[in-house]
Amino acid sequence: KQWYQRRVAITAGIETDEVIVSVFSSSVKFLTADQIKLAEAIDAQIVLFNVQPLEFGTTATVHHSNIIYDLASEINAAIDNALPPNIERTITGKGIIAEIHGTKKKRVAGVNKLSGKFSLGMNFAVTRSGFEVWSGALASLRYVKSPILETTSNMSECGVSFAKHSVPDLVAGDVIESYFNERAERVLLSSKFYGGNQDQENLGNFRTSDYQ
C-alpha cells in the first residue's frame, strides 16, 4: 500500500488530457527478468529508483536515479519527447483572387497582391469567408506573361496556375496565402517537479528506507 501511494503521487502530477501514465508492473528492491521481458515486448520504459542499475543489457529505455525529483524530471522529459509537435504556420504572402480563367483541369487566377511575396516553392492556401477551402502547391507563377520564381515588392499583381491533380474551385474574392510550416516542440511538463512547495507535498515525504 505504501509503495502504491508513492507511485500514485508521482504519476498523478504528470498526467494530462493527452498523456496517461500506465504502470504495468512494479516491485521493491530488484527488477525481475519477466518485468524486463514485458517492457521490451510492449515498448515500455523501465524506471529504477534507489536500486542497483541493470547488470545486463536491454532494448528498453531505462531511467535510473537515487533522487526522486531527478527521476520524476526524467519521466517528464520522456513524455515531452513522445508528444507530437505543434505545426505552426507562418504566412509569407497574401493576395486576393481577382479573376479566374481556364477549365477545371487547368485553372489560372489573376491575383492582386496585398502583402509579402509569393515564391513558387512555398505552400499555398485559399480561404473563403475565413475558412480554408484548398491548400497545396502552385504549378506556375507569372508576372504579366513571364514565368517567375517569386514576386518582388514592386509587383502588385501576379498570375498563378495550379497543378492538374490539385485544382481548387475558385471564386473571385478568395484570399490566397503562401506559407511555410515550422515544427514547434511541445513541453507540457517541464516545471512539474521543480522548486514548488505544492510539488513536494504531492510527492509526499519520500524516505529511502521505504524502498530498501
Accessible surface in RSA format (square Angstrom, percent):
REM  Atomic radii and reference values for relative SASA: ProtOr
REM  Chains: A
REM  Algorithm: Lee & Richards
REM  Probe-radius: 1.40
REM  Slices: 20
REM RES _ NUM      All-atoms   Total-Side   Main-Chain    Non-polar    All polar
REM                ABS   REL    ABS   REL    ABS   REL    ABS   REL    ABS   REL
RES LYS A   1   196.03  95.6 146.53  89.9  49.50 117.9  95.63  86.1 100.40 106.9
RES GLN A   2    81.49  45.6  75.94  55.5   5.55  13.2  30.16  64.2  51.33  38.9
RES TRP A   3    72.93  29.3  68.96  33.4   3.97   9.3  69.86  37.2   3.07   5.0
RES TYR A   4   122.07  57.0 121.53  69.1   0.53   1.4  80.12  60.2  41.94  51.7
RES GLN A   5    88.55  49.5  79.12  57.8   9.43  22.5  29.67  63.1  58.89  44.7
RES ARG A   6    37.88  15.9  37.61  19.2   0.27   0.6   1.02   1.4  36.86  22.3
RES ARG A   7    53.57  22.5  53.53  27.3   0.05   0.1   8.87  12.1  44.70  27.1
RES VAL A   8    60.22  39.6  59.98  54.3   0.24   0.6  60.22  52.3   0.00   0.0
RES ALA A   9    20.05  18.4  10.60  16.4   9.46  21.5  18.37  25.9   1.69   4.5
RES ILE A  10    17.68  10.1  17.68  13.2   0.00   0.0  17.68  12.7   0.00   0.0
RES THR A  11    21.83  15.5  21.83  22.1   0.00   0.0   8.67  11.6  13.16  19.9
RES ALA A  12    64.16  59.0  41.03  63.3  23.13  52.6  45.84  64.6  18.32  48.5
RES GLY A  13    22.24  27.4   0.00   N/A  22.24  27.4  20.42  56.0   1.82   4.1
RES ILE A  14     0.50   0.3   0.50   0.4   0.00   0.0   0.50   0.4   0.00   0.0
RES GLU A  15    71.87  41.3  52.95  40.1  18.92  45.0  10.92  21.1  60.96  49.8
RES THR A  16    47.58  33.8  27.49  27.9  20.09  47.9  39.79  53.4   7.79  11.8
RES ASP A  17   156.71 109.8 118.12 117.6  38.59  91.2  39.54  93.1 117.17 116.9
RES GLU A  18   103.96  59.7  68.37  51.7  35.59  84.7  39.75  76.9  64.21  52.4
RES VAL A  19    18.77  12.4  16.20  14.7   2.57   6.2  18.77  16.3   0.00   0.0
RES ILE A  20   138.56  78.8 112.42  83.8  26.14  63.0 112.42  81.0  26.14  70.9
RES VAL A  21    37.64  24.8  24.18  21.9  13.46  32.4  27.27  23.7  10.38  28.1
RES SER A  22    68.96  58.3  43.72  58.3  25.24  58.1  22.91  48.8  46.05  64.5
RES VAL A  23    62.93  41.4  29.62  26.8  33.31  80.3  33.06  28.7  29.87  81.0
RES PHE A  24   133.99  67.0  98.21  60.8  35.78  93.1 102.97  62.4  31.02  88.8
RES SER A  25    55.46  46.9  25.05  33.4  30.41  70.1  20.93  44.6  34.54  48.4
RES SER A  26    46.35  39.2  14.94  19.9  31.41  72.4   9.14  19.5  37.21  52.1
RES SER A  27    50.00  42.3  20.16  26.9  29.84  68.7  26.12  55.6  23.88  33.5
RES VAL A  28    63.62  41.9  49.92  45.2  13.70  33.0  52.84  45.9  10.78  29.2
RES LYS A  29   129.90  63.4 109.23  67.0  20.67  49.2  55.51  50.0  74.39  79.2
RES PHE A  30   130.63  65.4 122.46  75.8   8.18  21.3 127.88  77.5   2.76   7.9
RES LEU A  31    46.84  26.1  24.03  17.2  22.82  57.4  24.14  17.0  22.70  61.1
RES THR A  32    48.00  34.1  43.20  43.8   4.80  11.4  45.27  60.8   2.74   4.1
RES ALA A  33    61.93  56.9  52.69  81.3   9.23  21.0  53.61  75.5   8.31  22.0
RES ASP A  34   106.41  74.5 100.02  99.5   6.40  15.1  29.73  70.0  76.69  76.5
RES GLN A  35    25.04  14.0  19.73  14.4   5.31  12.6  14.38  30.6  10.66   8.1
RES ILE A  36     8.94   5.1   8.94   6.7   0.00   0.0   8.94   6.4   0.00   0.0
RES LYS A  37   134.42  65.6 129.62  79.5   4.80  11.4  78.96  71.1  55.46  59.1
RES LEU A  38    68.48  38.1  63.65  45.5   4.83  12.1  67.90  47.7   0.58   1.5
RES ALA A  39     7.34   6.7   5.90   9.1   1.43   3.3   7.03   9.9   0.31   0.8
RES GLU A  40    69.24  39.8  45.02  34.1  24.22  57.7  13.49  26.1  55.75  45.5
RES ALA A  41    86.27  79.3  42.97  66.3  43.30  98.5  55.09  77.6  31.18  82.6
RES ILE A  42    74.76  42.5  46.99  35.0  27.78  66.9  55.10  39.7  19.67  53.4
RES ASP A  43   134.02  93.9 112.49 112.0  21.53  50.9  33.07  77.8 100.95 100.7
RES ALA A  44    23.54  21.6  13.79  21.3   9.75  22.2  21.64  30.5   1.90   5.0
RES GLN A  45    90.84  50.8  66.30  48.5  24.54  58.4  23.66  50.4  67.18  51.0
RES ILE A  46    10.32   5.9   6.89   5.1   3.43   8.3  10.32   7.4   0.00   0.0
RES VAL A  47    68.85  45.3  42.89  38.8  25.95  62.5  42.89  37.3  25.95  70.4
RES LEU A  48     8.25   4.6   7.02   5.0   1.23   3.1   8.25   5.8   0.00   0.0
RES PHE A  49    28.61  14.3  19.08  11.8   9.54  24.8  19.08  11.6   9.54  27.3
RES ASN A  50    29.69  20.5  16.54  16.0  13.15  31.7   1.52   3.7  28.17  27.2
RES VAL A  51    29.16  19.2  17.46  15.8  11.70  28.2  26.60  23.1   2.55   6.9
RES GLN A  52   149.63  83.7 138.12 100.9  11.51  27.4  54.94 116.9  94.69  71.8
RES PRO A  53    73.00  53.2  67.62  61.6   5.39  19.6  67.91  56.1   5.10  31.7
RES LEU A  54    43.61  24.3  16.93  12.1  26.68  67.1  19.69  13.8  23.92  64.4
RES GLU A  55   165.09  94.8 124.42  94.1  40.66  96.8  50.59  97.9 114.50  93.5
RES PHE A  56   119.94  60.0 104.96  65.0  14.99  39.0 115.61  70.1   4.33  12.4
RES GLY A  57    71.88  88.6   0.00   N/A  71.88  88.6  42.43 116.4  29.45  66.0
RES THR A  58    37.46  26.6   5.47   5.5  31.99  76.2  10.98  14.8  26.48  40.0
RES THR A  59   127.69  90.8  91.06  92.3  36.63  87.3  88.36 118.7  39.33  59.5
RES ALA A  60    14.98  13.8   0.13   0.2  14.85  33.8   7.50  10.6   7.47  19.8
RES THR A  61    73.39  52.2  63.79  64.7   9.59  22.9  36.11  48.5  37.28  56.4
RES VAL A  62    55.34  36.4  27.37  24.8  27.97  67.4  27.37  23.8  27.97  75.9
RES HIS A  63    19.63  10.7  19.19  13.3   0.44   1.1  16.59  17.1   3.03   3.5
RES HIS A  64    59.48  32.5  40.17  27.9  19.31  49.4  27.16  28.0  32.32  37.6
RES SER A  65    17.04  14.4  11.13  14.9   5.91  13.6  10.35  22.0   6.68   9.4
RES ASN A  66    93.14  64.2  73.95  71.5  19.18  46.2  19.15  46.1  73.98  71.5
RES ILE A  67    99.79  56.8  96.83  72.1   2.96   7.1  99.79  71.9   0.00   0.0
RES ILE A  68    13.55   7.7  10.93   8.1   2.62   6.3  10.93   7.9   2.62   7.1
RES TYR A  69    75.94  35.5  75.64  43.0   0.30   0.8  62.99  47.3  12.95  16.0
RES ASP A  70    70.47  49.4  67.59  67.3   2.89   6.8  15.95  37.5  54.52  54.4
RES LEU A  71     3.42   1.9   3.42   2.4   0.00   0.0   3.42   2.4   0.00   0.0
RES ALA A  72     0.89   0.8   0.04   0.1   0.85   1.9   0.65   0.9   0.25   0.7
RES SER A  73    20.01  16.9  14.81  19.8   5.20  12.0  13.90  29.6   6.11   8.6
RES GLU A  74    65.66  37.7  61.26  46.3   4.41  10.5  30.77  59.5  34.90  28.5
RES ILE A  75    25.64  14.6  25.32  18.9   0.32   0.8  25.64  18.5   0.00   0.0
RES ASN A  76     4.18   2.9   4.18   4.0   0.00   0.0   3.87   9.3   0.32   0.3
RES ALA A  77    50.00  46.0  46.11  71.2   3.89   8.9  49.80  70.1   0.21   0.6
RES ALA A  78    20.68  19.0  10.21  15.7  10.48  23.8  16.13  22.7   4.55  12.1
RES ILE A  79    19.45  11.1  17.15  12.8   2.30   5.5  19.32  13.9   0.14   0.4
RES ASP A  80    18.63  13.0  13.31  13.3   5.32  12.6   7.91  18.6  10.72  10.7
RES ASN A  81   129.10  89.0  95.64  92.4  33.46  80.6  31.46  75.7  97.63  94.4
RES ALA A  82    83.45  76.7  48.86  75.4  34.60  78.7  59.60  83.9  23.85  63.2
RES LEU A  83    15.62   8.7   7.24   5.2   8.38  21.1   7.83   5.5   7.79  21.0
RES PRO A  84    86.75  63.2  80.35  73.2   6.40  23.3  86.42  71.4   0.33   2.0
RES PRO A  85    32.99  24.0  20.62  18.8  12.37  45.0  20.68  17.1  12.32  76.6
RES ASN A  86    76.09  52.5  73.09  70.6   3.00   7.2  11.99  28.9  64.10  62.0
RES ILE A  87   100.16  57.0  69.02  51.4  31.15  75.1  69.02  49.7  31.15  84.5
RES GLU A  88    92.45  53.1  88.33  66.8   4.11   9.8  30.73  59.4  61.72  50.4
RES ARG A  89   103.79  43.6  73.30  37.4  30.48  72.6  30.77  42.1  73.01  44.3
RES THR A  90    52.42  37.3  48.75  49.4   3.67   8.8  40.89  54.9  11.53  17.4
RES ILE A  91    76.50  43.5  51.34  38.2  25.15  60.6  51.34  37.0  25.15  68.3
RES THR A  92    38.95  27.7  24.31  24.6  14.64  34.9  32.10  43.1   6.86  10.4
RES GLY A  93     1.35   1.7   0.00   N/A   1.35   1.7   1.20   3.3   0.15   0.3
RES LYS A  94    77.20  37.7  77.20  47.4   0.00   0.0  21.89  19.7  55.31  58.9
RES GLY A  95     0.00   0.0   0.00   N/A   0.00   0.0   0.00   0.0   0.00   0.0
RES ILE A  96    51.45  29.3  51.45  38.3   0.00   0.0  51.45  37.0   0.00   0.0
RES ILE A  97     0.60   0.3   0.00   0.0   0.60   1.4   0.00   0.0   0.60   1.6
RES ALA A  98    47.56  43.7  23.88  36.8  23.68  53.9  30.09  42.4  17.47  46.3
RES GLU A  99    93.27  53.5  89.56  67.8   3.71   8.8  23.93  46.3  69.34  56.6
RES ILE A 100    55.40  31.5  29.30  21.8  26.10  62.9  29.30  21.1  26.10  70.8
RES HIS A 101   104.18  56.9  97.82  68.0   6.35  16.3  75.70  78.0  28.48  33.1
RES GLY A 102    60.96  75.2   0.00   N/A  60.96  75.2  24.40  67.0  36.56  81.9
RES THR A 103    89.28  63.5  82.90  84.0   6.38  15.2  80.95 108.7   8.32  12.6
RES LYS A 104   170.24  83.1 160.90  98.7   9.34  22.2 103.12  92.8  67.12  71.5
RES LYS A 105   167.96  81.9 165.10 101.3   2.86   6.8 110.12  99.1  57.84  61.6
RES LYS A 106   134.03  65.4 132.89  81.5   1.14   2.7  75.42  67.9  58.61  62.4
RES ARG A 107    29.79  12.5  29.72  15.1   0.07   0.2   1.26   1.7  28.53  17.3
RES VAL A 108    54.26  35.7  54.26  49.1   0.00   0.0  54.26  47.1   0.00   0.0
RES ALA A 109     0.02   0.0   0.00   0.0   0.02   0.0   0.02   0.0   0.00   0.0
RES GLY A 110    16.56  20.4   0.00   N/A  16.56  20.4  15.83  43.4   0.73   1.6
RES VAL A 111     2.16   1.4   0.00   0.0   2.16   5.2   0.18   0.2   1.98   5.4
RES ASN A 112    69.52  47.9  69.52  67.2   0.00   0.0  16.43  39.5  53.09  51.3
RES LYS A 113    27.23  13.3  11.29   6.9  15.95  38.0   0.04   0.0  27.19  29.0
RES LEU A 114   102.85  57.3  68.88  49.3  33.96  85.4  72.10  50.6  30.75  82.7
RES SER A 115    59.85  50.6  51.85  69.2   8.00  18.4  45.61  97.1  14.24  20.0
RES GLY A 116    47.07  58.1   0.00   N/A  47.07  58.1  29.46  80.9  17.61  39.4
RES LYS A 117    94.16  45.9  93.63  57.4   0.53   1.3  55.20  49.7  38.96  41.5
RES PHE A 118     0.00   0.0   0.00   0.0   0.00   0.0   0.00   0.0   0.00   0.0
RES SER A 119    20.42  17.3  20.39  27.2   0.03   0.1  14.79  31.5   5.64   7.9
RES LEU A 120    51.75  28.8  45.92  32.9   5.82  14.6  45.92  32.3   5.82  15.7
RES GLY A 121    80.41  99.2   0.00   N/A  80.41  99.2  42.12 115.6  38.29  85.7
RES MET A 122    42.24  21.9  37.82  25.0   4.42  10.5   8.76   7.5  33.48  44.4
RES ASN A 123    60.76  41.9  59.87  57.9   0.89   2.1   2.71   6.5  58.05  56.1
RES PHE A 124     0.00   0.0   0.00   0.0   0.00   0.0   0.00   0.0   0.00   0.0
RES ALA A 125     0.32   0.3   0.23   0.3   0.10   0.2   0.23   0.3   0.10   0.3
RES VAL A 126     0.00   0.0   0.00   0.0   0.00   0.0   0.00   0.0   0.00   0.0
RES THR A 127    27.24  19.4  26.80  27.2   0.45   1.1  17.80  23.9   9.45  14.3
RES ARG A 128    78.54  33.0  72.94  37.2   5.60  13.3  43.30  59.2  35.24  21.4
RES SER A 129   105.52  89.2  62.39  83.3  43.13  99.4  48.64 103.6  56.88  79.7
RES GLY A 130    74.15  91.4   0.00   N/A  74.15  91.4  36.29  99.6  37.86  84.8
RES PHE A 131   152.38  76.2 150.28  93.1   2.10   5.5 152.38  92.4   0.00   0.0
RES GLU A 132    85.80  49.3  53.22  40.3  32.58  77.6  24.70  47.8  61.10  49.9
RES VAL A 133    69.79  45.9  32.54  29.5  37.25  89.8  41.09  35.7  28.70  77.8
RES TRP A 134    27.07  10.9  18.05   8.7   9.02  21.2  26.47  14.1   0.61   1.0
RES SER A 135    52.63  44.5  32.10  42.8  20.53  47.3   1.05   2.2  51.58  72.3
RES GLY A 136    25.37  31.3   0.00   N/A  25.37  31.3  24.98  68.6   0.39   0.9
RES ALA A 137    56.91  52.3  52.17  80.5   4.74  10.8  52.17  73.5   4.74  12.6
RES LEU A 138    13.75   7.7   0.00   0.0  13.75  34.6   0.00   0.0  13.75  37.0
RES ALA A 139    57.78  53.1  26.68  41.2  31.10  70.7  34.04  47.9  23.74  62.9
RES SER A 140    28.38  24.0  28.10  37.5   0.28   0.6  23.09  49.2   5.29   7.4
RES LEU A 141     1.31   0.7   0.00   0.0   1.31   3.3   0.04   0.0   1.27   3.4
RES ARG A 142    99.21  41.7  99.11  50.5   0.10   0.2  26.75  36.6  72.45  43.9
RES TYR A 143    76.09  35.5  75.13  42.7   0.96   2.5  37.20  28.0  38.89  47.9
RES VAL A 144   124.76  82.1  86.26  78.1  38.50  92.8  99.05  86.1  25.72  69.7
RES LYS A 145   176.71  86.2 164.22 100.8  12.49  29.7 108.24  97.4  68.47  72.9
RES SER A 146    64.77  54.7  63.03  84.1   1.74   4.0  26.87  57.2  37.90  53.1
RES PRO A 147    98.77  72.0  80.51  73.4  18.27  66.4  80.79  66.7  17.99 111.8
RES ILE A 148    35.00  19.9  24.57  18.3  10.43  25.1  32.14  23.1   2.85   7.7
RES LEU A 149   139.28  77.6 133.02  95.2   6.26  15.7 133.02  93.4   6.26  16.8
RES GLU A 150    72.41  41.6  66.08  50.0   6.33  15.1  18.12  35.1  54.29  44.3
RES THR A 151     1.00   0.7   0.00   0.0   1.00   2.4   0.00   0.0   1.00   1.5
RES THR A 152    64.70  46.0  59.33  60.1   5.37  12.8  62.80  84.3   1.90   2.9
RES SER A 153   117.31  99.1  80.38 107.3  36.92  85.1  53.14 113.2  64.17  89.9
RES ASN A 154   126.54  87.3  94.60  91.4  31.94  76.9  46.42 111.7  80.13  77.4
RES MET A 155    24.90  12.9  24.18  16.0   0.72   1.7  24.29  20.7   0.60   0.8
RES SER A 156    80.54  68.1  71.33  95.2   9.20  21.2  46.61  99.3  33.93  47.5
RES GLU A 157    99.81  57.3  99.81  75.5   0.00   0.0  20.58  39.8  79.22  64.7
RES CYS A 158     7.95   6.0   0.00   0.0   7.95  18.7   5.12  13.0   2.83   3.1
RES GLY A 159    17.33  21.4   0.00   N/A  17.33  21.4  14.17  38.9   3.16   7.1
RES VAL A 160     1.23   0.8   0.00   0.0   1.23   3.0   1.23   1.1   0.00   0.0
RES SER A 161    10.99   9.3  10.77  14.4   0.23   0.5   6.85  14.6   4.14   5.8
RES PHE A 162     5.24   2.6   0.00   0.0   5.24  13.6   0.00   0.0   5.24  15.0
RES ALA A 163    20.38  18.7  17.34  26.8   3.04   6.9  20.38  28.7   0.00   0.0
RES LYS A 164   172.76  84.3 151.90  93.2  20.86  49.7  94.49  85.0  78.27  83.4
RES HIS A 165   168.31  92.0 127.83  88.9  40.47 103.5 101.33 104.4  66.98  77.9
RES SER A 166    27.00  22.8  19.51  26.0   7.50  17.3  19.02  40.5   7.99  11.2
RES VAL A 167    37.88  24.9   7.09   6.4  30.79  74.2   7.09   6.2  30.79  83.5
RES PRO A 168     6.53   4.8   0.68   0.6   5.84  21.2   6.27   5.2   0.26   1.6
RES ASP A 169   109.23  76.5  98.96  98.5  10.28  24.3  37.87  89.1  71.36  71.2
RES LEU A 170    10.31   5.7   0.00   0.0  10.31  25.9   0.00   0.0  10.31  27.7
RES VAL A 171    67.18  44.2  64.95  58.8   2.23   5.4  67.18  58.4   0.00   0.0
RES ALA A 172    67.92  62.4  42.95  66.3  24.97  56.8  43.38  61.1  24.54  65.0
RES GLY A 173    47.73  58.9   0.00   N/A  47.73  58.9  27.66  75.9  20.08  45.0
RES ASP A 174     1.56   1.1   0.88   0.9   0.68   1.6   0.62   1.5   0.95   0.9
RES VAL A 175    32.23  21.2  32.13  29.1   0.10   0.2  32.13  27.9   0.10   0.3
RES ILE A 176     0.00   0.0   0.00   0.0   0.00   0.0   0.00   0.0   0.00   0.0
RES GLU A 177    28.28  16.2  28.28  21.4   0.00   0.0   0.85   1.6  27.43  22.4
RES SER A 178     0.00   0.0   0.00   0.0   0.00   0.0   0.00   0.0   0.00   0.0
RES TYR A 179    13.42   6.3  13.33   7.6   0.09   0.2   0.08   0.1  13.34  16.4
RES PHE A 180    76.85  38.4  76.82  47.6   0.03   0.1  76.85  46.6   0.00   0.0
RES ASN A 181    75.13  51.8  48.94  47.3  26.19  63.1  15.05  36.2  60.08  58.1
RES GLU A 182    86.56  49.7  82.57  62.5   3.99   9.5  22.76  44.0  63.80  52.1
RES ARG A 183   164.31  69.0 134.82  68.7  29.50  70.2  56.48  77.2 107.84  65.4
RES ALA A 184    28.64  26.3  22.77  35.1   5.87  13.4  28.60  40.3   0.04   0.1
RES GLU A 185   126.71  72.7 101.45  76.8  25.26  60.1  59.51 115.1  67.20  54.9
RES ARG A 186    40.36  16.9  31.75  16.2   8.61  20.5   8.92  12.2  31.45  19.1
RES VAL A 187    89.63  59.0  59.65  54.0  29.98  72.2  59.65  51.8  29.98  81.3
RES LEU A 188    71.15  39.6  44.95  32.2  26.19  65.8  47.43  33.3  23.72  63.8
RES LEU A 189     0.85   0.5   0.29   0.2   0.56   1.4   0.85   0.6   0.00   0.0
RES SER A 190    64.05  54.1  49.82  66.5  14.24  32.8  31.21  66.5  32.84  46.0
RES SER A 191    82.86  70.0  74.19  99.0   8.68  20.0  38.18  81.3  44.68  62.6
RES LYS A 192    83.02  40.5  77.81  47.7   5.21  12.4  31.11  28.0  51.90  55.3
RES PHE A 193    12.82   6.4   6.62   4.1   6.20  16.1   6.68   4.1   6.14  17.6
RES TYR A 194   137.16  64.0 122.55  69.7  14.61  38.0  93.84  70.5  43.33  53.4
RES GLY A 195    88.32 108.9   0.00   N/A  88.32 108.9  40.86 112.1  47.47 106.3
RES GLY A 196    22.81  28.1   0.00   N/A  22.81  28.1  22.29  61.2   0.52   1.2
RES ASN A 197   119.75  82.6 112.08 108.3   7.67  18.5  24.99  60.1  94.76  91.6
RES GLN A 198   111.27  62.2 107.26  78.4   4.01   9.6  53.49 113.8  57.79  43.8
RES ASP A 199    29.03  20.3  27.71  27.6   1.32   3.1   3.60   8.5  25.43  25.4
RES GLN A 200    92.59  51.8  89.43  65.4   3.16   7.5  15.19  32.3  77.40  58.7
RES GLU A 201   120.25  69.0  95.05  71.9  25.21  60.0  47.55  92.0  72.70  59.4
RES ASN A 202    71.23  49.1  56.71  54.8  14.51  34.9  18.57  44.7  52.66  50.9
RES LEU A 203     0.29   0.2   0.02   0.0   0.27   0.7   0.02   0.0   0.27   0.7
RES GLY A 204    29.66  36.6   0.00   N/A  29.66  36.6  22.86  62.7   6.80  15.2
RES ASN A 205   127.95  88.2 119.53 115.5   8.42  20.3  30.42  73.2  97.53  94.3
RES PHE A 206    43.88  22.0  15.39   9.5  28.49  74.1  15.47   9.4  28.41  81.3
RES ARG A 207   130.83  54.9 125.57  64.0   5.26  12.5  53.75  73.5  77.08  46.7
RES THR A 208    67.22  47.8  58.45  59.3   8.76  20.9  26.98  36.2  40.23  60.8
RES SER A 209    75.62  63.9  56.79  75.8  18.82  43.4  44.59  94.9  31.03  43.5
RES ASP A 210    28.21  19.8   5.35   5.3  22.86  54.1   5.62  13.2  22.59  22.5
RES TYR A 211    12.55   5.9  11.10   6.3   1.44   3.8  11.10   8.3   1.44   1.8
RES GLN A 212   126.60  70.8  91.60  66.9  34.99  83.3  44.32  94.3  82.28  62.4
END  Absolute sums over single chains surface
CHAIN  1 A    13197.9      10219.9       2978.0       7215.2       5982.7
END  Absolute sums over all chains
TOTAL         13197.9      10219.9       2978.0       7215.2       5982.7
